Amino acid sequence: MNIKIKQLLEDGRVDGFWAYKTTHGFPFPWLFTRENLDELEPWQCTKARYPILKLLLAEARNHPDKTYGVLLRGCEERGLHELFKWNQLQPEKVVVLGQACSQGLAIECECSKPFPEEIHYGTPVDPVVESRKVKELESMEPEARQQWWLSHFNRCIRCHGCRDICPVCFCTECSLEHNALIPGEKLPPDTSFHLVRAIHMGGRCIDCGLCEEVCPAGIPLRSLYKEVNLLVEDIFGYKPGAADGKSPFSFLGEEMLLPSGPR
């Protein structure tokens, strides 16, 4: 039995808690409440990853008066910080329990912070301070790099899986589905889709890698967004997901008022 989650529910500090339940031998996201406490399992480190923030956001939008708990990794906590900054979730309505990733998963993801600020489960492992994949891309000549990216973009089947699984894609209407914004006269439609989305994600991507993981065409999207984030950080000094109090609009030169509710 997971004592920490059980106590939060029994004490009434949360109305529900998003964690994981083993089903047919695989861990799946599960909303635990006081009614199904007997289904809680002991925590174990796993490589399985899901868009648990998407589930949390959907539940919070349906029940804005309720408070939810959630079990988060380092990348997921970064996503939560962005959702707070964009006023999609309210900090007082979310209770976090943090879990550390394994060293193997940190290396596989090339994660610069594979653990949350406060760790309740597991132990912190060494971060990966430099992306080997991005370094290889930067070593290419510009023309060769362009052709490398085009060869990957042109495999896109426009399933929108990268968008649908992204924890910080929270818009209720997606601009990427408007043909006028994704012109195909000069660039193939699949190429322009990814270039427009890369710009849209600049300063927002928290490097969880779920987009690349779910892509049926095997497009190296994580490397694309890593490069975009490096540019944003280098030029504007803004790092997505950091709990530093900075507004995501701060690099525009002035603070902008965020909407008062979910977009």
C-alpha positions in Angstrom: 0.0 0.0 0.0 1.3 3.5 -0.9 1.1 5.2 2.5 1.7 8.8 1.3 -1.1 8.7 -1.2 -3.4 6.9 1.1 -2.9 9.5 3.8 -3.5 12.4 1.5 -6.9 10.9 0.5 -7.9 9.8 3.9 -7.1 13.2 5.4 -9.2 14.9 2.7 -6.3 17.0 1.4 -7.1 15.8 -2.1 -10.3 14.7 -3.8 -8.4 12.3 -6.1 -4.8 11.3 -6.8 -3.3 10.5 -10.2 -0.7 7.7 -9.9 -0.3 4.3 -11.5 -2.1 0.9 -11.4 -0.8 -2.3 -12.9 -3.3 -3.7 -15.5 -2.5 -6.8 -17.5 1.1 -6.5 -16.3 1.6 -2.9 -17.3 1.4 0.3 -15.2 -1.3 2.7 -16.4 -2.3 6.1 -15.1 -5.1 5.8 -12.5 -7.2 8.2 -10.6 -7.4 7.0 -7.0 -10.1 8.2 -4.6 -11.2 7.3 -1.1 -13.5 4.7 -2.8 -10.8 2.7 -4.4 -7.9 3.0 -1.9 -7.6 -0.8 -1.8 -6.3 -0.7 -5.4 -3.2 1.3 -4.4 0.1 -0.5 -5.0 3.7 -0.1 -3.6 5.7 2.4 -5.6 8.2 1.0 -8.1 10.4 2.8 -10.6 9.3 2.1 -14.2 10.3 3.2 -17.7 6.6 3.5 -18.7 5.6 7.1 -19.3 2.3 8.6 -20.0 0.8 12.1 -20.4 -0.4 12.2 -16.8 -0.5 16.0 -16.9 -3.1 15.9 -19.7 -5.3 13.7 -17.6 -4.9 16.0 -14.6 -5.7 19.1 -16.6 -8.8 17.4 -18.1 -10.0 16.4 -14.7 -9.3 19.8 -13.2 -11.2 21.5 -16.0 -14.2 19.3 -15.5 -14.1 19.8 -11.7 -12.5 23.2 -11.0 -13.6 23.1 -7.4 -11.7 20.0 -6.5 -8.1 19.5 -5.4 -6.0 16.7 -7.0 -2.7 15.0 -6.2 -0.4 13.7 -8.8 2.8 11.6 -8.9 5.4 13.4 -11.1 8.9 12.9 -12.5 11.3 15.8 -13.1 10.1 16.5 -16.7 6.4 16.3 -15.6 7.1 18.8 -12.8 8.5 21.2 -15.3 5.3 20.8 -17.3 3.3 21.5 -14.2 5.3 24.7 -13.6 4.4 25.8 -17.2 0.7 25.1 -16.7 0.8 27.2 -13.6 2.5 30.0 -15.4 0.0 29.9 -18.3 -2.8 29.9 -15.7 -4.2 26.5 -16.8 -4.0 25.0 -13.3 -4.0 26.7 -9.9 -1.1 25.8 -7.5 -3.4 25.6 -4.5 -5.5 23.0 -6.3 -2.6 20.6 -7.0 -0.6 18.5 -4.5 2.6 16.9 -5.9 4.5 13.8 -4.8 7.8 13.5 -6.7 9.5 10.4 -8.1 13.1 10.2 -9.4 13.9 8.5 -12.7 16.4 5.7 -13.0 19.9 6.5 -14.3 19.2 4.4 -17.4 16.1 6.4 -18.2 17.9 9.7 -17.6 20.7 8.7 -20.1 18.1 7.5 -22.6 16.2 10.8 -22.4 19.4 12.9 -22.2 17.6 14.6 -19.3 19.2 17.6 -17.6 17.1 17.2 -14.5 15.7 13.6 -14.1 14.1 14.3 -10.7 11.7 16.8 -9.2 12.5 19.5 -6.6 11.2 17.4 -3.8 11.7 13.6 -4.0 9.3 11.3 -2.2 10.1 8.1 -4.1 13.5 6.9 -5.4 16.8 8.7 -5.2 18.3 11.4 -7.5 20.6 10.3 -10.3 23.2 12.2 -12.3 21.7 14.6 -14.9 22.9 14.6 -18.6 24.5 18.0 -19.1 25.0 17.8 -22.8 22.9 16.3 -25.6 24.9 14.0 -27.8 22.2 14.1 -30.5 22.1 17.9 -30.6 25.9 18.1 -30.7 25.9 15.8 -33.7 23.4 18.0 -35.5 25.4 21.1 -34.7 28.5 19.5 -36.2 26.7 19.2 -39.6 27.1 21.8 -42.4 23.9 23.9 -42.6 22.8 22.4 -46.0 23.4 18.8 -44.8 21.5 19.5 -41.6 18.5 21.0 -43.6 18.4 17.9 -45.8 18.6 15.7 -42.8 15.6 17.4 -41.2 13.6 17.3 -44.5 14.2 13.6 -44.8 12.6 13.1 -41.4 9.8 15.7 -41.8 8.7 14.2 -45.1 7.8 10.9 -43.3 5.1 12.7 -41.2 1.6 11.3 -41.7 -0.1 14.2 -39.9 -1.6 12.1 -37.1 -1.1 15.0 -34.7 0.1 12.5 -32.0 3.0 14.8 -31.0 0.5 17.6 -30.3 -2.1 15.4 -28.6 0.3 13.9 -26.1 2.3 17.1 -25.3 1.7 18.1 -21.6 1.9 21.8 -22.4 -0.3 21.8 -25.5 -3.4 23.0 -23.7 -5.2 25.1 -26.3 -8.8 24.0 -26.9 -8.5 25.0 -30.5 -5.3 24.2 -32.4 -3.9 26.7 -34.9 -2.1 23.8 -36.6 -5.4 22.6 -38.0 -6.0 25.8 -39.9 -4.8 25.4 -43.5 -4.2 29.1 -43.9 -1.5 28.9 -41.3 0.2 25.8 -42.7 0.8 26.8 -46.4 2.1 24.2 -48.8 3.2 26.3 -51.7 6.9 26.7 -50.8 7.3 23.9 -48.3 5.7 20.5 -48.2 2.7 20.6 -45.8 4.2 18.1 -43.4 7.4 20.2 -43.2 5.6 23.4 -42.5 3.5 21.7 -39.8 6.6 20.8 -37.8 8.3 24.2 -38.3 5.3 26.1 -37.2 4.8 23.8 -34.2 8.5 24.2 -33.3 8.1 28.0 -33.2 4.9 27.6 -31.3 6.6 25.5 -28.7 9.6 27.8 -28.3 9.8 28.8 -24.6 7.2 26.2 -23.6 8.6 22.7 -24.4 9.8 21.0 -21.1 11.8 18.2 -22.9 9.8 15.3 -21.8 10.2 13.5 -25.1 6.7 12.1 -25.3 6.2 13.6 -28.8 9.1 11.6 -30.1 8.1 8.5 -28.2 4.6 8.4 -29.7 5.6 9.4 -33.3 4.7 6.5 -35.6 7.1 7.8 -38.2 10.1 7.9 -35.9 10.8 11.7 -36.4 13.5 12.9 -33.9 11.3 15.6 -32.5 13.0 15.8 -29.2 16.2 17.0 -30.9 14.3 19.7 -32.7 12.7 21.1 -29.6 16.0 20.8 -27.7 17.6 23.1 -30.3 14.7 25.6 -30.1 14.9 25.7 -26.3 18.6 26.3 -26.5 18.0 29.3 -28.7 15.3 30.7 -26.4 17.6 30.3 -23.4 20.6 31.7 -25.1 18.8 34.7 -26.6 16.2 35.5 -24.0 17.5 33.8 -20.8 14.3 31.9 -20.4 14.2 28.2 -19.5 10.8 26.5 -19.7 9.7 24.6 -16.7 12.0 26.4 -14.2 10.3 27.4 -10.9 11.9 30.8 -11.0 8.8 33.0 -11.0 9.6 34.2 -14.5 6.6 34.8 -16.8 6.7 32.9 -20.2 6.2 36.3 -21.8 9.2 37.9 -19.9 11.6 37.5 -22.9 9.3 39.8 -25.0 10.5 42.8 -23.0 7.4 43.4 -20.9 5.0 41.4 -18.7 1.7 40.5 -20.3 -1.4 39.7 -18.4 -2.4 36.0 -18.6 -6.0 35.0 -19.1 -8.0 34.4 -16.0 -9.0 30.8 -16.9 -8.2 27.9 -19.2 -7.8 28.7 -22.9 
